[in-house]
Amino acid sequence: MSTKKYNVGIIGYGWAATAHIDAINASSQAQVTAIYSSRPLDSATLSAKHGGKIKAYDTVEALLADPEIHVVDITSYPSQHCAQAVAAAKAKKHIILEKPMANSMPEVIQIFEAAEKNGVKGCVCFECRFSSQMEATKAVIDQGLIGDIHYGEVDYYHGIGPWYGQYRWNIGKKDGGSALLTAGCHALDALLMCMPGEVDSVTSFSTKSKSEYFKPYEYDTSAVTILKFKNGAVGKCAAIVDCLQPYYFHTHLVGSHGSVLDNKFHSAKLNTNKAQWSGLSMKMLDSGDVSDHPYQAQFQAFFDALDKGQDMPLTSFRDALRTFKVIFAADQSAANGGQPVKVA
Ligand SMILES: NC(=O)c1ccc[n+]([C@@H]2O[C@H](COP(=O)([O-])OP(=O)(O)OC[C@H]3O[C@@H](n4cnc5c(N)ncnc54)[C@H](O)[C@@H]3O)[C@@H](O)[C@H]2O)c1
């Protein structure tokens, strides 16, 4: 029998799911009690592997019909997210949803509206917002140490080639989507966390490496987006999934009283020497491995918010909607050869 308050059903039992299950089970209020996969799974094997009592389902409908499940966690292929999330909302289940929410803006809106209409809460896996790096960076900003930010860039460099498990589906337009949707969304989302003003318009260009590794991709695997904010500030986000280098989550924020560059900063407010950086001690976002991702802190915040009947901080459906509006506008701009696109 369940011992915690929220029973969670996993939809899509792949790589991300394994990290999610550990993070959910480590939370104070929730445990995984059901898993759906298109592959046949055995309840006893799943229970032995992950602990607790887990029931295997072979259809999403049967899992959603289970009244004992309060939350579903969707870690399936991106092209399946919309139908599954809308069905979950209609079944009155709260939703954890892996990024991208979906691979088109109408689908993202459909998910958002289904959750609103059915009174369920959402958590989008932009877990970087809960990372040590972004939490410390945000704290420096919120303390006013770099003043008002007028320029910021957050960039994502991570080569997703044949050596990477996701490559088999990521190369296709249907599930990979674009450089921003499949991976760069984390950097764009982090930029929008650091620069909370409204985005007026975006201009984006995209290209592709000549390396054989990335040839099978059906879309451009490098994109750079310039963001014009309504308050006059400017931002930039590079989304590069066809590089041959270590994973790098580049952050450079420039304000009226100083700057943050990755794990370094200068603040005129502290009267330190501006010819040298000061250090920020934090764990860097330096890997695409799901076992390194701060899902636990994120899911704990989600379950804490569910306890209060509130939207979660930082990565609610509403927060993510703002990010996806910018992403889809950027992809539209890149498709039109870099013509500026207004963000609705
Ligand atoms: N937030 C992050 O940083 C992060 C990290 C990794 C993945 N993700 C996201 O999580 C989602 C799933 O990605 P993933 O890396 O877990 O993908 P995955 O390929 O491991 O699994 C994806 C889906 O495929 C199914 N699957 C896997 N192998 C299968 C097989 N042999 N036969 C049939 N079905 C199979 C799984 O059950 C799952 O539904 C995607 O939306 C991805 O973008 C996000």
The ligand as an ORCA input file, in Angstrom:
! r2SCAN-3c Opt
* xyz 0 1
  N      15.133     17.880    -19.092
  C      16.193     17.272    -19.593
  O      17.306     17.716    -19.395
  C      16.022     16.012    -20.396
  C      17.030     15.041    -20.444
  C      16.794     13.865    -21.156
  C      15.575     13.687    -21.806
  N      14.641     14.664    -21.741
  C      13.331     14.527    -22.432
  O      12.691     13.355    -21.962
  C      11.928     12.776    -23.003
  C      12.375     11.357    -23.213
  O      13.758     11.334    -23.520
  P      14.686     10.075    -23.149
  O      16.085     10.538    -23.243
  O      14.234      9.444    -21.893
  O      14.372      9.148    -24.374
  P      14.376      7.563    -24.490
  O      14.615      7.295    -25.912
  O      15.230      6.907    -23.492
  O      12.862      7.230    -24.130
  C      11.826      7.926    -24.765
  C      10.612      7.061    -24.930
  O      10.959      5.968    -25.709
  C      10.538      4.774    -25.093
  N      11.543      3.830    -25.465
  C      12.850      3.847    -25.184
  N      13.473      2.806    -25.740
  C      12.510      2.134    -26.389
  C      12.505      0.955    -27.151
  N      13.615      0.260    -27.365
  N      11.327      0.543    -27.672
  C      10.185      1.232    -27.482
  N      10.131      2.342    -26.744
  C      11.281      2.776    -26.226
  C      10.471      5.075    -23.676
  O       9.549      4.268    -23.000
  C      10.014      6.502    -23.709
  O       8.601      6.552    -23.879
  C      12.111     13.690    -24.222
  O      11.061     14.626    -24.266
  C      13.427     14.379    -23.931
  O      13.538     15.639    -24.564
  C      14.845     15.812    -21.058
*
